[in-house]
């Protein structure tokens, strides 16, 4: 009992004494997560459009993204480190590769679910392929795209902790540090709860962004 009392699962004293360390981990976690998902989206969404336009490319694109997704994270970071070094870029590359499949599938699903009759009406109104994509297909696919972004963001927040293997894991550095420091429970629990809270906050922000970008979904749900 005495050891448990001296090593509690949660301690406000730990938070007060390590505020700067926790804030530094939070900044690192946010920056790497946002950058990874943003870069992955810039790659995955155009790829989904390409796969949507060229059906014969769908299989190779999804297969490549799926293969990258199945590589164990520890193995991927260990493979990248000798070439890219022990820096945030190594973690960033790995996280982008993992987020690609989720965003790609969400975007492609959204584009494929655009009703054919709507495309026919737009074509009848004189919309070319580019105008139809920007003014019809992408807006209607946006709910599915946002869902993919939300899933990718939450999973990236969790996966980023593995980046501790190269020294840039955000809250993962504190979690592993707690294990190495005689199983320091307060450090492990605080970093874990902060990681979960960050995932929930980012997911809520994306949900609100989606509602702002898609006011028609609010009207339909009322």
MOQUI-V228606 format. One record per residue. N is the residue number from 1. RES is the residue in one small letter. SS is DSSP state (helix for helix, strand for strand, loop for the rest). Layout:
N_RES_SS ; N_RES_SS
//
This chain:
1_x_loop ; 2_x_helix ; 3_x_helix ; 4_x_helix ; 5_x_helix ; 6_x_helix ; 7_x_loop ; 8_x_loop ; 9_x_loop ; 10_x_loop ; 11_x_loop ; 12_x_helix ; 13_x_helix ; 14_x_helix ; 15_x_helix ; 16_x_helix ; 17_x_helix ; 18_x_loop ; 19_x_helix ; 20_x_helix ; 21_x_helix ; 22_x_helix ; 23_x_helix ; 24_x_helix ; 25_x_helix ; 26_x_helix ; 27_x_helix ; 28_x_helix ; 29_x_helix ; 30_x_helix ; 31_x_helix ; 32_x_helix ; 33_x_helix ; 34_x_helix ; 35_x_helix ; 36_x_helix ; 37_x_helix ; 38_x_helix ; 39_x_helix ; 40_x_helix ; 41_x_helix ; 42_x_helix ; 43_x_helix ; 44_x_helix ; 45_x_helix ; 46_x_helix ; 47_x_helix ; 48_x_helix ; 49_x_helix ; 50_x_helix ; 51_x_helix ; 52_x_helix ; 53_x_helix ; 54_x_loop ; 55_x_helix ; 56_x_helix ; 57_x_helix ; 58_x_helix ; 59_x_helix ; 60_x_helix ; 61_x_helix ; 62_x_helix ; 63_x_helix ; 64_x_helix ; 65_x_helix ; 66_x_helix ; 67_x_helix ; 68_x_helix ; 69_x_helix ; 70_x_helix ; 71_x_loop ; 72_x_loop ; 73_x_helix ; 74_x_helix ; 75_x_helix ; 76_x_helix ; 77_x_helix ; 78_x_helix ; 79_x_helix ; 80_x_helix ; 81_x_helix ; 82_x_helix ; 83_x_helix ; 84_x_helix ; 85_x_loop ; 86_x_loop ; 87_x_loop ; 88_x_helix ; 89_x_helix ; 90_x_helix ; 91_x_helix ; 92_x_helix ; 93_x_helix ; 94_x_helix ; 95_x_helix ; 96_x_helix ; 97_x_helix ; 98_x_helix ; 99_x_helix ; 100_x_helix ; 101_x_helix ; 102_x_helix ; 103_x_helix ; 104_x_helix ; 105_x_helix ; 106_x_helix ; 107_x_helix ; 108_x_helix ; 109_x_helix ; 110_x_helix ; 111_x_helix ; 112_x_helix ; 113_x_loop ; 114_x_loop ; 115_x_loop ; 116_x_helix ; 117_x_helix ; 118_x_helix ; 119_x_helix ; 120_x_helix ; 121_x_helix ; 122_x_helix ; 123_x_helix ; 124_x_helix ; 125_x_loop ; 126_x_loop ; 127_x_loop ; 128_x_loop ; 129_x_helix ; 130_x_helix ; 131_x_helix ; 132_x_helix ; 133_x_helix ; 134_x_helix ; 135_x_helix ; 136_x_helix ; 137_x_helix ; 138_x_helix ; 139_x_helix ; 140_x_helix ; 141_x_helix ; 142_x_helix ; 143_x_helix ; 144_x_helix ; 145_x_helix ; 146_x_helix ; 147_x_helix ; 148_x_helix ; 149_x_helix ; 150_x_helix ; 151_x_helix ; 152_x_helix ; 153_x_helix ; 154_x_helix ; 155_x_helix ; 156_x_helix ; 157_x_helix ; 158_x_helix ; 159_x_helix ; 160_x_helix ; 161_x_helix ; 162_x_helix ; 163_x_helix ; 164_x_helix ; 165_x_helix ; 166_x_helix ; 167_x_loop ; 168_x_loop ; 169_x_loop ; 170_x_loop ; 171_x_helix ; 172_x_helix ; 173_x_helix ; 174_x_helix ; 175_x_helix ; 176_x_helix ; 177_x_helix ; 178_x_helix ; 179_x_helix ; 180_x_helix ; 181_x_loop ; 182_x_loop ; 183_x_loop ; 184_x_loop ; 185_x_helix ; 186_x_helix ; 187_x_helix ; 188_x_helix ; 189_x_helix ; 190_x_helix ; 191_x_helix ; 192_x_helix ; 193_x_helix ; 194_x_helix ; 195_x_helix ; 196_x_helix ; 197_x_helix ; 198_x_helix ; 199_x_helix ; 200_x_helix ; 201_x_helix ; 202_x_helix ; 203_x_helix ; 204_x_helix ; 205_x_helix ; 206_x_helix ; 207_x_helix ; 208_x_helix ; 209_x_helix ; 210_x_helix ; 211_x_helix ; 212_x_helix ; 213_x_helix ; 214_x_loop ; 215_x_helix ; 216_x_helix ; 217_x_helix ; 218_x_helix ; 219_x_helix ; 220_x_helix ; 221_x_helix ; 222_x_loop
//
